[in-house]
Each structure stands twice: as structure tokens, then as C-alpha cells.
Amino acid sequence: MKGTIGIEGLRVRCRVGVRPAEQRHPRTVVVDVSVQRDIEAAVGSDKLEETLDYSDLSKRLRRAAAERHYDLIESIAGRLLEVVREQAPEAVRIRLTVHKPGAVKRARGPYVRVEYP
């Protein structure tokens, strides 16, 4: 049985942007991630080890976001997608969106969405 496991609105601190102030000061970006995979074993066993531990995944995503400066949200999105793929190698489909609130006046902000495959 296929299912989707996701995290919406994960706030992560990172240094992202090409302007000098953005390079010096961390800001909050918002990450949404969904992982489509087989969940039949988890449904049958009711065991965390049979599924994606979204608490652990969120910690890994926050750590990867903070590990270095990114000029572009495309770059951070690609890096975070790598983290999800490492954590969920059995994923059939992954969709990850990085929102950069406040980066565009009169808009909630820009975003980049990456997908695997």
C-alpha cells in the first residue's frame, strides 16, 4: 500500500542569499516535504522502524540547512532533497519546497520546488 509521509511548514535557520547582509545573518526559510513510499509494513506492525521517522528527518534537514551559506534557494533545496533521499532510499517520489518569506515585497515570498524522480 502506498502512502505519503510529510512535514509542512518546517522552519529552518540558514544563511541564504546573494546580498552581503543575507550572507552574514541567518534567516528563517520554510520547508515542506512529502515522501511517497510503501507503508504497508508500518501499517501492519505499528513500529516506527518500518516507516520514515519525521522527527529525525526534521533534525537532519535543520542541520543541513545550517551547515553552510547558500547563495540560492535552489541550492539549499537540492541539498535538502539529498538529505531526504539518504533518509528514505525506498521513496517512490519526493517533493520538497523551500519558501523564502519576506524576500519579495508585496508577496509571501518566493519558493523553489524540487522533485525526485
URUR-V838207 format. One record per residue. N is the residue number from 0. SS is DSSP state (H for helix, E for strand, C for the rest). PSI is psi in whole degrees, -180 to 180 (NA if undefined). Layout:
n=N ss=SS psi=PSI
n=N ss=SS psi=PSI
//
This chain:
n=0 ss=C psi=130
n=1 ss=E psi=148
n=2 ss=E psi=169
n=3 ss=E psi=128
n=4 ss=E psi=132
n=5 ss=E psi=166
n=6 ss=E psi=128
n=7 ss=E psi=138
n=8 ss=E psi=29
n=9 ss=E psi=118
n=10 ss=E psi=125
n=11 ss=E psi=142
n=12 ss=E psi=133
n=13 ss=E psi=167
n=14 ss=E psi=112
n=15 ss=E psi=132
n=16 ss=C psi=161
n=17 ss=C psi=-15
n=18 ss=C psi=147
n=19 ss=H psi=-43
n=20 ss=H psi=-36
n=21 ss=H psi=-29
n=22 ss=H psi=-27
n=23 ss=H psi=-36
n=24 ss=C psi=129
n=25 ss=C psi=152
n=26 ss=E psi=168
n=27 ss=E psi=129
n=28 ss=E psi=162
n=29 ss=E psi=131
n=30 ss=E psi=133
n=31 ss=E psi=134
n=32 ss=E psi=139
n=33 ss=E psi=138
n=34 ss=E psi=118
n=35 ss=E psi=130
n=36 ss=E psi=174
n=37 ss=E psi=126
n=38 ss=C psi=10
n=39 ss=H psi=-44
n=40 ss=H psi=-41
n=41 ss=H psi=-41
n=42 ss=H psi=-44
n=43 ss=H psi=-36
n=44 ss=H psi=-26
n=45 ss=C psi=33
n=46 ss=C psi=135
n=47 ss=H psi=-35
n=48 ss=H psi=-14
n=49 ss=H psi=5
n=50 ss=C psi=-173
n=51 ss=C psi=122
n=52 ss=C psi=98
n=53 ss=H psi=-24
n=54 ss=H psi=-47
n=55 ss=H psi=-42
n=56 ss=H psi=-43
n=57 ss=H psi=-38
n=58 ss=H psi=-43
n=59 ss=H psi=-39
n=60 ss=H psi=-44
n=61 ss=H psi=-41
n=62 ss=H psi=-46
n=63 ss=H psi=-37
n=64 ss=H psi=-35
n=65 ss=H psi=-6
n=66 ss=C psi=-24
n=67 ss=C psi=175
n=68 ss=E psi=139
n=69 ss=E psi=130
n=70 ss=C psi=-42
n=71 ss=C psi=148
n=72 ss=H psi=-21
n=73 ss=H psi=-41
n=74 ss=H psi=-45
n=75 ss=H psi=-37
n=76 ss=H psi=-43
n=77 ss=H psi=-42
n=78 ss=H psi=-43
n=79 ss=H psi=-34
n=80 ss=H psi=-39
n=81 ss=H psi=-43
n=82 ss=H psi=-45
n=83 ss=H psi=-42
n=84 ss=H psi=-38
n=85 ss=H psi=-40
n=86 ss=H psi=-28
n=87 ss=C psi=67
n=88 ss=C psi=-19
n=89 ss=C psi=3
n=90 ss=C psi=137
n=91 ss=C psi=-36
n=92 ss=E psi=140
n=93 ss=E psi=136
n=94 ss=E psi=128
n=95 ss=E psi=132
n=96 ss=E psi=134
n=97 ss=E psi=122
n=98 ss=E psi=139
n=99 ss=E psi=82
n=100 ss=E psi=142
n=101 ss=C psi=0
n=102 ss=C psi=-18
n=103 ss=C psi=125
n=104 ss=C psi=144
n=105 ss=C psi=22
n=106 ss=C psi=155
n=107 ss=C psi=-29
n=108 ss=E psi=163
n=109 ss=E psi=164
n=110 ss=E psi=160
n=111 ss=E psi=134
n=112 ss=E psi=131
n=113 ss=E psi=153
n=114 ss=E psi=151
n=115 ss=E psi=134
n=116 ss=C psi=NA
//
